[in-house]
Amino acid sequence: MNWKPLYAPWKSLIPTHADAETLPAKLATPDKSWAYGAVTDLVETDKPATIRIKAKGLSGKVGFCLISEDYSNLASNQVLVTAQDKDATIELKFEPEKSPARLLVRNYNDNGKTGEVEIASVEISVAD
């Protein structure tokens, strides 16, 4: 696979947290389950692609997934990162009919705790 870095800035969806213009970046989530913490746009492609994220869980539980541009449908599987995951590699796959999609960081907790994660890198590999 031919991996290329994605440099799109992260838009924080929490008023008390700033956007992340560069990686590595620490991102946090609101305290409600399924509350969206941060999002970044992905490149559009007419071929299947895989997104690879290197991250470290800092607190709580954080879910990574691709979501449609209008936030109405998941566009990939969802992968969970917890505070025990100090060197996680996450791969999310999507098909052209799901593109464009956004990469979403969301709270996976259902007990009112905030999740926090540090993202070291995000890369994309597009099928030939």
C-alpha positions in Angstrom: 0.0 0.0 0.0 1.2 3.5 -0.8 0.5 5.6 2.3 0.3 9.4 2.1 0.0 11.8 5.1 -3.2 13.8 5.5 -2.5 17.3 6.8 -6.1 18.5 7.0 -6.7 20.6 10.2 -9.0 19.3 12.9 -12.1 21.2 13.8 -12.9 20.9 17.5 -16.6 20.6 18.2 -16.1 21.6 21.9 -16.3 25.3 22.6 -13.6 25.1 25.3 -11.0 23.4 23.0 -9.1 25.0 20.2 -8.9 23.6 16.7 -5.8 21.5 15.9 -3.9 22.9 12.9 -1.0 20.4 13.0 -0.3 16.9 14.3 0.5 15.6 16.9 -2.6 17.0 18.5 -4.5 16.4 21.7 -8.3 16.1 21.2 -11.0 15.8 23.8 -14.6 14.8 23.7 -17.7 16.1 25.5 -19.0 14.1 28.4 -22.0 12.6 26.7 -22.0 9.3 24.8 -21.9 9.8 21.0 -21.0 13.4 21.5 -18.7 14.5 18.7 -15.3 15.9 19.8 -13.5 16.7 16.6 -13.7 16.2 12.9 -11.5 16.6 9.8 -12.3 16.5 6.1 -10.8 13.8 3.9 -9.8 13.9 0.3 -12.4 12.9 -2.2 -11.7 9.8 -4.2 -13.5 7.6 -6.7 -11.5 4.5 -5.5 -11.6 2.5 -2.3 -9.3 3.9 0.4 -8.0 3.2 3.9 -7.2 5.7 6.6 -4.5 4.8 9.1 -4.4 6.8 12.4 -1.6 6.5 15.0 -3.0 7.5 18.4 -2.5 7.3 22.1 -5.4 7.1 24.5 -5.1 9.6 27.4 -8.3 9.2 29.3 -11.8 7.7 28.9 -12.9 5.9 25.7 -12.7 7.5 22.3 -14.2 6.2 19.1 -12.8 6.8 15.6 -15.0 6.4 12.5 -15.7 8.0 9.2 -19.0 9.8 8.9 -20.8 11.2 5.9 -20.2 14.8 5.0 -23.7 15.8 6.4 -23.1 13.7 9.6 -26.2 11.5 8.8 -24.5 8.1 8.3 -21.4 6.2 9.4 -19.1 5.6 6.4 -16.9 3.0 8.1 -16.5 0.7 11.0 -15.8 2.3 14.4 -12.6 1.7 16.4 -12.3 2.3 20.1 -9.2 3.7 21.8 -8.9 3.7 25.6 -6.4 5.1 28.1 -4.7 1.7 28.1 -3.9 2.1 24.4 -0.6 3.9 24.4 0.4 3.0 20.8 -2.7 2.3 18.8 -2.8 2.0 15.0 -6.4 2.4 13.7 -7.4 1.5 10.1 -10.7 2.7 8.7 -11.8 1.6 5.2 -14.3 3.3 3.0 -15.7 2.9 -0.5 -16.2 5.5 -3.2 -20.0 5.7 -2.7 -19.3 6.8 0.9 -16.9 9.6 -0.2 -16.5 12.4 0.7 -16.4 11.5 4.3 -15.1 13.1 7.5 -12.9 11.5 10.1 -14.7 11.8 13.4 -13.5 11.6 17.0 -16.3 10.9 19.4 -17.0 10.0 23.0 -17.5 6.3 23.5 -18.4 6.6 27.2 -22.0 6.3 28.5 -21.2 7.3 32.1 -20.5 11.0 31.7 -16.8 11.0 31.4 -14.8 12.9 28.8 -12.4 11.1 26.5 -9.1 12.4 25.4 -6.7 11.1 22.8 -3.4 12.3 21.2 -3.2 11.8 17.4 0.3 11.4 16.1 -0.4 11.0 12.4 -3.2 10.3 9.9 -2.4 8.7 6.5 -4.4 7.6 3.5 -3.9 4.8 1.0 -6.0 4.8 -2.1 -6.5 1.6 -4.2 -4.8 1.5 -7.6 
